[in-house]
Amino acid sequence: MNSPRDKFPTDDHGWAELLPEHQATPALSGSHRVPWAVIGAGLTGLACARRLAQLHPDDEILLLDARRVGQAASGRNSGFVVAFSHFPGGVVASQIDNYRRVNRINQAGLELLSQQVAQYEIDCQWRREGFIHTAAGEAALREQQHFLQYLDVMEARYEVLDQAALCERLGTSHYRAGVHIADGALVQPAALVRGLAATLPANVRLHENSPVYSLAQGKPLDLELAGADVRADRVILATNFEATSLGFLRSRIVGSTLAGSFTRVLTPAELASLGSLSEWGAISLHNGGATLRLTSDHRLSIRNTAEYHGSVLLTDEQLARRQAIHRAAFEQRFPQLAQVPFEYGWSGVEGITRNGTNFFGQQRNNVFLAGGYNGSGVSRGTAFGTAIADYASGETSQTVSDCLASAPARWMPPRPFLDIAAFFIVRSRFRDVGLDR
């Protein structure tokens, strides 16, 4: 049997590096018999465990994660909590109901997180004032017109920004146009998931550094771990693309590896050069463009690489090479900050499908799964996690119905052809990216 680190590699990079040291819960050991086991303690698993605990207050909910909380994708994204997904290209009349369905899911997750951050007083730099979609090159400028038509159909509140308005707010003249969407939130993602984990109901038992190696069908279901075994009546998988390691979603989902960098804390003079907003998020209207944040603790972050890398994190040497790409894009946008060094870098893996769909429902007898968010997992993963708990418990809701309506994922070929197909799927995101990279 492989060691946990071999099968579920990680590193200490990401947003968690900006936080105090986290004391992980003990790894699971021994034999256990439980009504419910949730595998994966990211946003989906945390939401699922919380909801199961509410629905079944007398049941023990076992929540298992292969890593420490905040080390996987839920703590390595750029911290955008979307209310309105971006569907590239012009509005397709036959897809309008689908757009609305996806956005209902997003908004359900956004509301849940908003309530939980307030209720449990989670210190995670939560800022619900929306964010800006930007365009610098011709492809992104054309996409802005499609995006505005879509926002009108969705009846979203937004403000169109020209180059001067963007420069005044962001401190860069790089972008020629943009759209500020009023709803949506920015967050420190690792602080969010840590806060959600720390405030779980009493009947949820979280064990970090507890990877599940196999899941055998039966009554009850058998879970094999290193130094532990679990027998559970029902199991919910909240492992996103890593569900393939347990035999689920093979040839349906792969991991795309993204990388980003943080500057050191900016000085007051440097902050003053960044326009009128004390905190902001900017996400490119080009699907392969850069994502930027000015955080409330006065750092700039930039993420502008995405690649197929075998669904794993970059090594430190590989990350250092990607940071040269981050550096060029950073100085192109903020020449006045060319002297400001990067202090941290990170990589993370997102689950992607060929047709941008999600997964929700029962996979086998008493095995349920939610995942596959194609880079929009903060709000959507929260909604999916809550809804899969409802669904597995026999409950119904609008969100359950919306999640069940996700289109089937298109097939991907087996390895080694999968690696080739995934490489080209990810690379296609950067077609005509130009100045928006």
FENTA-V928284 format. One record per residue. RES is the residue in three letters. BURIAL is 1 if it has 24 or more other C-alpha atoms within 12 Angstrom, else 0. Layout:
RES & BURIAL
RES & BURIAL
This chain:
MET & 0
ASN & 0
SER & 0
PRO & 0
ARG & 0
ASP & 0
LYS & 1
PHE & 1
PRO & 1
THR & 1
ASP & 1
ASP & 1
HIS & 1
GLY & 1
TRP & 1
ALA & 1
GLU & 1
LEU & 1
LEU & 1
PRO & 0
GLU & 0
HIS & 0
GLN & 0
ALA & 0
THR & 0
PRO & 0
ALA & 1
LEU & 1
SER & 0
GLY & 0
SER & 0
HIS & 1
ARG & 0
VAL & 1
PRO & 1
TRP & 1
ALA & 1
VAL & 1
ILE & 1
GLY & 1
ALA & 1
GLY & 1
LEU & 1
THR & 1
GLY & 1
LEU & 1
ALA & 1
CYS & 1
ALA & 1
ARG & 1
ARG & 1
LEU & 1
ALA & 1
GLN & 0
LEU & 1
HIS & 1
PRO & 0
ASP & 0
ASP & 1
GLU & 1
ILE & 1
LEU & 1
LEU & 1
LEU & 1
ASP & 1
ALA & 1
ARG & 1
ARG & 1
VAL & 1
GLY & 1
GLN & 1
ALA & 1
ALA & 1
SER & 1
GLY & 1
ARG & 1
ASN & 1
SER & 1
GLY & 1
PHE & 1
VAL & 1
VAL & 1
ALA & 1
PHE & 1
SER & 1
HIS & 1
PHE & 1
PRO & 1
GLY & 0
GLY & 0
VAL & 1
VAL & 0
ALA & 0
SER & 0
GLN & 0
ILE & 0
ASP & 0
ASN & 0
TYR & 1
ARG & 1
ARG & 1
VAL & 1
ASN & 1
ARG & 1
ILE & 1
ASN & 1
GLN & 1
ALA & 1
GLY & 1
LEU & 1
GLU & 1
LEU & 1
LEU & 1
SER & 1
GLN & 0
GLN & 1
VAL & 1
ALA & 0
GLN & 0
TYR & 0
GLU & 0
ILE & 1
ASP & 1
CYS & 1
GLN & 1
TRP & 1
ARG & 1
ARG & 1
GLU & 1
GLY & 1
PHE & 1
ILE & 1
HIS & 1
THR & 1
ALA & 1
ALA & 1
GLY & 1
GLU & 0
ALA & 1
ALA & 1
LEU & 1
ARG & 1
GLU & 1
GLN & 1
GLN & 1
HIS & 1
PHE & 1
LEU & 1
GLN & 1
TYR & 1
LEU & 1
ASP & 0
VAL & 0
MET & 1
GLU & 0
ALA & 1
ARG & 0
TYR & 1
GLU & 0
VAL & 1
LEU & 1
ASP & 1
GLN & 0
ALA & 0
ALA & 1
LEU & 1
CYS & 1
GLU & 0
ARG & 1
LEU & 1
GLY & 1
THR & 1
SER & 1
HIS & 1
TYR & 1
ARG & 1
ALA & 1
GLY & 1
VAL & 1
HIS & 1
ILE & 1
ALA & 1
ASP & 1
GLY & 1
ALA & 1
LEU & 1
VAL & 1
GLN & 1
PRO & 1
ALA & 1
ALA & 1
LEU & 1
VAL & 1
ARG & 1
GLY & 1
LEU & 1
ALA & 1
ALA & 1
THR & 1
LEU & 1
PRO & 1
ALA & 0
ASN & 1
VAL & 1
ARG & 1
LEU & 1
HIS & 1
GLU & 1
ASN & 1
SER & 1
PRO & 1
VAL & 1
TYR & 1
SER & 1
LEU & 1
ALA & 1
GLN & 0
GLY & 0
LYS & 0
PRO & 0
LEU & 1
ASP & 1
LEU & 1
GLU & 1
LEU & 1
ALA & 1
GLY & 0
ALA & 1
ASP & 1
VAL & 1
ARG & 1
ALA & 1
ASP & 1
ARG & 1
VAL & 1
ILE & 1
LEU & 1
ALA & 1
THR & 1
ASN & 1
PHE & 1
GLU & 1
ALA & 1
THR & 1
SER & 1
LEU & 1
GLY & 0
PHE & 1
LEU & 1
ARG & 1
SER & 1
ARG & 1
ILE & 1
VAL & 1
GLY & 1
SER & 1
THR & 1
LEU & 1
ALA & 1
GLY & 1
SER & 1
PHE & 1
THR & 1
ARG & 1
VAL & 0
LEU & 1
THR & 0
PRO & 0
ALA & 0
GLU & 1
LEU & 1
ALA & 0
SER & 0
LEU & 1
GLY & 0
SER & 0
LEU & 1
SER & 1
GLU & 1
TRP & 1
GLY & 1
ALA & 1
ILE & 1
SER & 1
LEU & 1
HIS & 1
ASN & 1
GLY & 1
GLY & 1
ALA & 1
THR & 1
LEU & 1
ARG & 1
LEU & 1
THR & 1
SER & 1
ASP & 1
HIS & 1
ARG & 1
LEU & 1
SER & 1
ILE & 1
ARG & 1
ASN & 1
THR & 1
ALA & 1
GLU & 1
TYR & 1
HIS & 1
GLY & 1
SER & 1
VAL & 1
LEU & 1
LEU & 1
THR & 0
ASP & 0
GLU & 0
GLN & 0
LEU & 1
ALA & 0
ARG & 0
ARG & 1
GLN & 1
ALA & 1
ILE & 1
HIS & 1
ARG & 1
ALA & 1
ALA & 1
PHE & 1
GLU & 1
GLN & 0
ARG & 1
PHE & 1
PRO & 0
GLN & 0
LEU & 1
ALA & 0
GLN & 0
VAL & 1
PRO & 0
PHE & 1
GLU & 1
TYR & 1
GLY & 1
TRP & 1
SER & 1
GLY & 1
VAL & 1
GLU & 1
GLY & 1
ILE & 1
THR & 1
ARG & 1
ASN & 0
GLY & 1
THR & 1
ASN & 1
PHE & 1
PHE & 1
GLY & 1
GLN & 0
GLN & 0
ARG & 0
ASN & 0
ASN & 1
VAL & 1
PHE & 1
LEU & 1
ALA & 1
GLY & 1
GLY & 1
TYR & 1
ASN & 1
GLY & 1
SER & 1
GLY & 1
VAL & 1
SER & 1
ARG & 1
GLY & 1
THR & 1
ALA & 1
PHE & 1
GLY & 1
THR & 1
ALA & 1
ILE & 1
ALA & 1
ASP & 1
TYR & 1
ALA & 1
SER & 1
GLY & 0
GLU & 0
THR & 0
SER & 0
GLN & 0
THR & 1
VAL & 1
SER & 0
ASP & 1
CYS & 1
LEU & 1
ALA & 0
SER & 1
ALA & 0
PRO & 0
ALA & 1
ARG & 0
TRP & 0
MET & 1
PRO & 0
PRO & 0
ARG & 0
PRO & 0
PHE & 0
LEU & 1
ASP & 1
ILE & 0
ALA & 1
ALA & 1
PHE & 1
PHE & 0
ILE & 1
VAL & 1
ARG & 0
SER & 0
ARG & 1
PHE & 1
ARG & 0
ASP & 0
VAL & 1
GLY & 0
LEU & 1
ASP & 1
ARG & 1
